[in-house]
Amino acid sequence: MTLRESGEMYLETIYVLSQKSTAVRSIDVGTYMGYSKPSVSRALGLLKKDGLVVTDAQGFISLTEAGENRAKHIYERHQLLSRLFTDLGVDEATAAEDACRIEHYLSDKTFDAIKKHVEKYGKAR
């Protein structure tokens, strides 16, 4: 399944919020991302349709196994790219913003090469 950048951003946000709290609601997602309730509702509907999230009777959002796997993959990209950029001397805010843009478009092949480089050499050279 090909997930668009916005869908990946929602999954990553739900994942990050779920690491901080046991209960994630659509209002939390909207606040974190700065999006309106209708935008969040539409995105969650699409993610539900794709089998990536579920909501319970109280409206709490959970990632399915497939959703969590995808979210972890996206989050790993974000974290590693942010680290690489800060190791290169980029300030943390810029590094995080740039990582967020790049993480959705970078091929798995290129990401794996970057990951191997960072694992081998530690800080970027």
Phi and psi restraints in degrees (value plus and minus 20) as a CYANA .aco file:
   2 THR   PHI    -115.3   -75.3
   2 THR   PSI     102.0   142.0
   3 LEU   PHI    -127.6   -87.6
   3 LEU   PSI     112.3   152.3
   4 ARG   PHI     -91.8   -51.8
   4 ARG   PSI     143.5   183.5
   5 GLU   PHI     -73.0   -33.0
   5 GLU   PSI     -65.2   -25.2
   6 SER   PHI     -82.8   -42.8
   6 SER   PSI     -59.7   -19.7
   7 GLY   PHI     -83.7   -43.7
   7 GLY   PSI     -60.4   -20.4
   8 GLU   PHI     -83.9   -43.9
   8 GLU   PSI     -58.3   -18.3
   9 MET   PHI     -83.3   -43.3
   9 MET   PSI     -61.5   -21.5
  10 TYR   PHI     -84.3   -44.3
  10 TYR   PSI     -65.5   -25.5
  11 LEU   PHI     -79.6   -39.6
  11 LEU   PSI     -65.7   -25.7
  12 GLU   PHI     -81.8   -41.8
  12 GLU   PSI     -62.1   -22.1
  13 THR   PHI     -82.6   -42.6
  13 THR   PSI     -66.1   -26.1
  14 ILE   PHI     -81.0   -41.0
  14 ILE   PSI     -61.7   -21.7
  15 TYR   PHI     -81.8   -41.8
  15 TYR   PSI     -69.6   -29.6
  16 VAL   PHI     -80.2   -40.2
  16 VAL   PSI     -66.9   -26.9
  17 LEU   PHI     -83.5   -43.5
  17 LEU   PSI     -57.0   -17.0
  18 SER   PHI     -90.1   -50.1
  18 SER   PSI     -40.8    -0.8
  19 GLN   PHI     -97.4   -57.4
  19 GLN   PSI     -41.8    -1.8
  20 LYS   PHI    -117.2   -77.2
  20 LYS   PSI     -42.9    -2.9
  21 SER   PHI    -168.0  -128.0
  21 SER   PSI     130.3   170.3
  22 THR   PHI     -99.3   -59.3
  22 THR   PSI     -36.6     3.4
  23 ALA   PHI    -143.7  -103.7
  23 ALA   PSI     101.4   141.4
  24 VAL   PHI    -137.4   -97.4
  24 VAL   PSI     108.1   148.1
  25 ARG   PHI    -136.3   -96.3
  25 ARG   PSI     142.5   182.5
  26 SER   PHI     -81.3   -41.3
  26 SER   PSI     -53.1   -13.1
  27 ILE   PHI     -83.5   -43.5
  27 ILE   PSI     -55.4   -15.4
  28 ASP   PHI     -86.3   -46.3
  28 ASP   PSI     -62.4   -22.4
  29 VAL   PHI     -83.1   -43.1
  29 VAL   PSI     -67.0   -27.0
  30 GLY   PHI     -81.7   -41.7
  30 GLY   PSI     -62.8   -22.8
  31 THR   PHI     -84.1   -44.1
  31 THR   PSI     -65.6   -25.6
  32 TYR   PHI     -81.8   -41.8
  32 TYR   PSI     -61.4   -21.4
  33 MET   PHI    -111.1   -71.1
  33 MET   PSI     -35.4     4.6
  34 GLY   PHI      56.9    96.9
  34 GLY   PSI       9.7    49.7
  35 TYR   PHI    -129.2   -89.2
  35 TYR   PSI     137.2   177.2
  36 SER   PHI     -95.0   -55.0
  36 SER   PSI     139.8   179.8
  37 LYS   PHI     -77.3   -37.3
  37 LYS   PSI     -64.4   -24.4
  38 PRO   PHI     -82.5   -42.5
  38 PRO   PSI     -57.4   -17.4
  39 SER   PHI     -84.4   -44.4
  39 SER   PSI     -64.1   -24.1
  40 VAL   PHI     -84.4   -44.4
  40 VAL   PSI     -63.6   -23.6
  41 SER   PHI     -80.0   -40.0
  41 SER   PSI     -63.9   -23.9
  42 ARG   PHI     -84.2   -44.2
  42 ARG   PSI     -66.0   -26.0
  43 ALA   PHI     -83.2   -43.2
  43 ALA   PSI     -63.1   -23.1
  44 LEU   PHI     -84.2   -44.2
  44 LEU   PSI     -56.4   -16.4
  45 GLY   PHI     -80.5   -40.5
  45 GLY   PSI     -62.4   -22.4
  46 LEU   PHI     -87.5   -47.5
  46 LEU   PSI     -60.6   -20.6
  47 LEU   PHI     -86.8   -46.8
  47 LEU   PSI     -56.2   -16.2
  48 LYS   PHI     -83.9   -43.9
  48 LYS   PSI     -66.0   -26.0
  49 LYS   PHI     -78.3   -38.3
  49 LYS   PSI     -56.3   -16.3
  50 ASP   PHI    -102.5   -62.5
  50 ASP   PSI     -20.8    19.2
  51 GLY   PHI      55.4    95.4
  51 GLY   PSI       7.3    47.3
  52 LEU   PHI    -122.2   -82.2
  52 LEU   PSI     -42.6    -2.6
  53 VAL   PHI    -158.0  -118.0
  53 VAL   PSI     138.3   178.3
  54 VAL   PHI    -155.5  -115.5
  54 VAL   PSI     135.5   175.5
  55 THR   PHI    -144.2  -104.2
  55 THR   PSI     126.4   166.4
  56 ASP   PHI    -114.4   -74.4
  56 ASP   PSI    -195.9  -155.9
  57 ALA   PHI     -82.3   -42.3
  57 ALA   PSI     -46.5    -6.5
  58 GLN   PHI    -108.0   -68.0
  58 GLN   PSI     -22.0    18.0
  59 GLY   PHI      68.5   108.5
  59 GLY   PSI      -9.7    30.3
  60 PHE   PHI     -97.9   -57.9
  60 PHE   PSI     119.3   159.3
  61 ILE   PHI    -119.5   -79.5
  61 ILE   PSI     115.4   155.4
  62 SER   PHI    -151.4  -111.4
  62 SER   PSI     127.8   167.8
  63 LEU   PHI    -101.5   -61.5
  63 LEU   PSI     118.9   158.9
  64 THR   PHI     -93.8   -53.8
  64 THR   PSI     155.5   195.5
  65 GLU   PHI     -79.6   -39.6
  65 GLU   PSI     -64.1   -24.1
  66 ALA   PHI     -84.4   -44.4
  66 ALA   PSI     -60.4   -20.4
  67 GLY   PHI     -85.7   -45.7
  67 GLY   PSI     -61.4   -21.4
  68 GLU   PHI     -86.8   -46.8
  68 GLU   PSI     -61.2   -21.2
  69 ASN   PHI     -80.2   -40.2
  69 ASN   PSI     -64.6   -24.6
  70 ARG   PHI     -85.9   -45.9
  70 ARG   PSI     -63.3   -23.3
  71 ALA   PHI     -83.1   -43.1
  71 ALA   PSI     -62.4   -22.4
  72 LYS   PHI     -82.1   -42.1
  72 LYS   PSI     -59.6   -19.6
  73 HIS   PHI     -82.0   -42.0
  73 HIS   PSI     -66.5   -26.5
  74 ILE   PHI     -84.2   -44.2
  74 ILE   PSI     -65.5   -25.5
  75 TYR   PHI     -83.6   -43.6
  75 TYR   PSI     -59.8   -19.8
  76 GLU   PHI     -80.3   -40.3
  76 GLU   PSI     -63.7   -23.7
  77 ARG   PHI     -78.9   -38.9
  77 ARG   PSI     -67.8   -27.8
  78 HIS   PHI     -79.6   -39.6
  78 HIS   PSI     -68.6   -28.6
  79 GLN   PHI     -83.0   -43.0
  79 GLN   PSI     -66.9   -26.9
  80 LEU   PHI     -86.7   -46.7
  80 LEU   PSI     -63.2   -23.2
  81 LEU   PHI     -86.0   -46.0
  81 LEU   PSI     -60.3   -20.3
  82 SER   PHI     -79.7   -39.7
  82 SER   PSI     -65.2   -25.2
  83 ARG   PHI     -81.3   -41.3
  83 ARG   PSI     -65.6   -25.6
  84 LEU   PHI     -78.9   -38.9
  84 LEU   PSI     -66.7   -26.7
  85 PHE   PHI     -85.4   -45.4
  85 PHE   PSI     -59.9   -19.9
  86 THR   PHI     -88.7   -48.7
  86 THR   PSI     -54.9   -14.9
  87 ASP   PHI     -83.2   -43.2
  87 ASP   PSI     -48.3    -8.3
  88 LEU   PHI    -101.0   -61.0
  88 LEU   PSI     -25.5    14.5
  89 GLY   PHI      85.0   125.0
  89 GLY   PSI     -14.7    25.3
  90 VAL   PHI     -98.9   -58.9
  90 VAL   PSI     119.2   159.2
  91 ASP   PHI     -84.0   -44.0
  91 ASP   PSI     135.6   175.6
  92 GLU   PHI     -79.4   -39.4
  92 GLU   PSI     -61.4   -21.4
  93 ALA   PHI     -84.6   -44.6
  93 ALA   PSI     -66.2   -26.2
  94 THR   PHI     -86.1   -46.1
  94 THR   PSI     -61.4   -21.4
  95 ALA   PHI     -79.9   -39.9
  95 ALA   PSI     -63.3   -23.3
  96 ALA   PHI     -86.7   -46.7
  96 ALA   PSI     -62.4   -22.4
  97 GLU   PHI     -83.5   -43.5
  97 GLU   PSI     -65.2   -25.2
  98 ASP   PHI     -87.1   -47.1
  98 ASP   PSI     -60.0   -20.0
  99 ALA   PHI     -81.0   -41.0
  99 ALA   PSI     -59.4   -19.4
 100 CYS   PHI     -83.2   -43.2
 100 CYS   PSI     -58.1   -18.1
 101 ARG   PHI     -90.8   -50.8
 101 ARG   PSI     -64.0   -24.0
 102 ILE   PHI     -96.7   -56.7
 102 ILE   PSI     -55.3   -15.3
 103 GLU   PHI     -75.5   -35.5
 103 GLU   PSI     -45.9    -5.9
 104 HIS   PHI    -107.0   -67.0
 104 HIS   PSI     -34.4     5.6
 105 TYR   PHI    -135.6   -95.6
 105 TYR   PSI     -35.1     4.9
 106 LEU   PHI     -91.3   -51.3
 106 LEU   PSI     113.0   153.0
 107 SER   PHI     -89.0   -49.0
 107 SER   PSI     136.4   176.4
 108 ASP   PHI     -80.3   -40.3
 108 ASP   PSI     -57.6   -17.6
 109 LYS   PHI     -80.8   -40.8
 109 LYS   PSI     -67.7   -27.7
 110 THR   PHI     -88.1   -48.1
 110 THR   PSI     -61.8   -21.8
 111 PHE   PHI     -81.7   -41.7
 111 PHE   PSI     -62.9   -22.9
 112 ASP   PHI     -81.5   -41.5
 112 ASP   PSI     -58.0   -18.0
 113 ALA   PHI     -85.6   -45.6
 113 ALA   PSI     -62.3   -22.3
 114 ILE   PHI     -83.2   -43.2
 114 ILE   PSI     -64.2   -24.2
 115 LYS   PHI     -80.9   -40.9
 115 LYS   PSI     -64.7   -24.7
 116 LYS   PHI     -82.2   -42.2
 116 LYS   PSI     -61.1   -21.1
 117 HIS   PHI     -81.9   -41.9
 117 HIS   PSI     -67.4   -27.4
 118 VAL   PHI     -85.2   -45.2
 118 VAL   PSI     -59.8   -19.8
 119 GLU   PHI     -85.2   -45.2
 119 GLU   PSI     -57.3   -17.3
 120 LYS   PHI     -94.7   -54.7
 120 LYS   PSI     -64.3   -24.3
 121 TYR   PHI    -126.9   -86.9
 121 TYR   PSI     -25.4    14.6
 122 GLY   PHI      54.5    94.5
 122 GLY   PSI    -135.4   -95.4
 123 LYS   PHI     -85.2   -45.2
 123 LYS   PSI     132.0   172.0
 124 ALA   PHI     -83.4   -43.4
 124 ALA   PSI     122.9   162.9
